[in-house]
Amino acid sequence: MELSSWCDEHFLYISVDDHGPGIPPEDLERVFDKFYRVQRPGSISGTGLGLSICKGIVDAHNGDIHAENRPEGGTRILISIPMGGAYG
């Protein structure tokens, strides 16, 4: 797993990258829904709340969070939070 962050004059960006199998394209938007879990044989159990909680926190800060598959494999969760007076 890799964690990186950077900012510009308007946003703080946080990227969390893993090296797993990625997320099926049809599930990329749904992974932020409460209790939603990507179905895979032998997958680790959980409640499907982690990314939903993250989305709630990011939304509370007028930010954005989305998931994408990395070209080299794995998943990237990218968060952007407005800096200072950039709230829209």
C-alpha positions as CSV (number, residue, x, y, z in Angstrom):
1,M,0.0,0.0,0.0
2,E,1.2,3.5,-0.8
3,L,-0.1,6.7,0.7
4,S,0.7,10.1,-0.8
5,S,-0.5,13.7,-0.4
6,W,0.0,17.0,-2.1
7,C,-1.8,20.3,-2.4
8,D,-2.2,23.2,-4.7
9,E,-3.7,26.6,-3.8
10,H,-7.2,25.2,-3.8
11,F,-7.2,21.6,-2.7
12,L,-5.4,19.0,-0.5
13,Y,-5.2,15.7,-2.3
14,I,-4.7,12.3,-0.6
15,S,-4.1,9.2,-2.6
16,V,-4.2,5.6,-1.2
17,D,-3.0,3.0,-3.7
18,D,-2.9,-0.7,-3.3
19,H,-1.4,-3.5,-5.4
20,G,-4.4,-5.9,-5.3
21,P,-6.7,-7.1,-8.0
22,G,-8.5,-3.8,-8.5
23,I,-12.2,-3.2,-8.5
24,P,-14.5,-4.4,-11.3
25,P,-15.5,-1.3,-13.4
26,E,-19.2,-1.8,-12.6
27,D,-18.4,-1.6,-8.9
28,L,-16.2,1.6,-8.8
29,E,-19.1,3.9,-7.9
30,R,-20.9,1.4,-5.6
31,V,-17.9,0.8,-3.3
32,F,-18.9,4.0,-1.4
33,D,-22.5,2.7,-0.7
34,K,-23.3,1.5,2.9
35,F,-22.8,-2.2,3.3
36,Y,-21.7,-2.7,-0.3
37,R,-18.8,-5.2,-0.8
38,V,-17.2,-6.4,-4.0
39,Q,-18.0,-10.1,-4.3
40,R,-14.9,-12.2,-4.8
41,P,-14.3,-15.9,-4.0
42,G,-12.2,-16.1,-0.8
43,S,-12.5,-12.3,-0.1
44,I,-11.9,-11.0,3.4
45,S,-15.1,-10.5,5.4
46,G,-16.2,-7.1,6.6
47,T,-19.3,-5.0,6.9
48,G,-18.8,-2.8,3.8
49,L,-18.8,0.4,5.9
50,G,-15.2,1.6,5.7
51,L,-15.4,3.5,2.4
52,S,-18.9,4.7,3.2
53,I,-17.6,6.3,6.4
54,C,-14.7,7.8,4.5
55,K,-17.2,9.3,2.0
56,G,-19.2,10.8,4.8
57,I,-16.1,12.5,6.4
58,V,-15.0,13.8,3.0
59,D,-18.5,15.0,2.1
60,A,-18.7,16.8,5.5
61,H,-15.6,18.8,4.4
62,N,-17.1,19.6,1.0
63,G,-14.6,17.3,-0.7
64,D,-14.6,14.6,-3.2
65,I,-13.6,10.9,-3.0
66,H,-13.5,8.4,-5.9
67,A,-12.0,5.0,-6.7
68,E,-10.2,4.1,-9.9
69,N,-8.1,1.2,-11.1
70,R,-4.5,1.8,-11.5
71,P,-3.0,1.0,-15.0
72,E,-0.3,-1.1,-13.4
73,G,-2.8,-3.0,-11.3
74,G,-4.5,-2.3,-8.0
75,T,-6.9,0.4,-6.8
76,R,-6.4,4.1,-6.1
77,I,-8.7,6.0,-3.7
78,L,-8.3,9.7,-4.4
79,I,-9.6,12.3,-2.0
80,S,-9.6,16.1,-2.6
81,I,-10.5,18.5,0.2
82,P,-10.9,22.3,-0.4
83,M,-8.3,24.5,1.3
84,G,-9.3,27.6,3.2
85,G,-12.0,29.6,1.5
86,A,-12.4,27.2,-1.5
87,Y,-15.7,25.8,-0.2
88,G,-18.2,25.7,-3.0
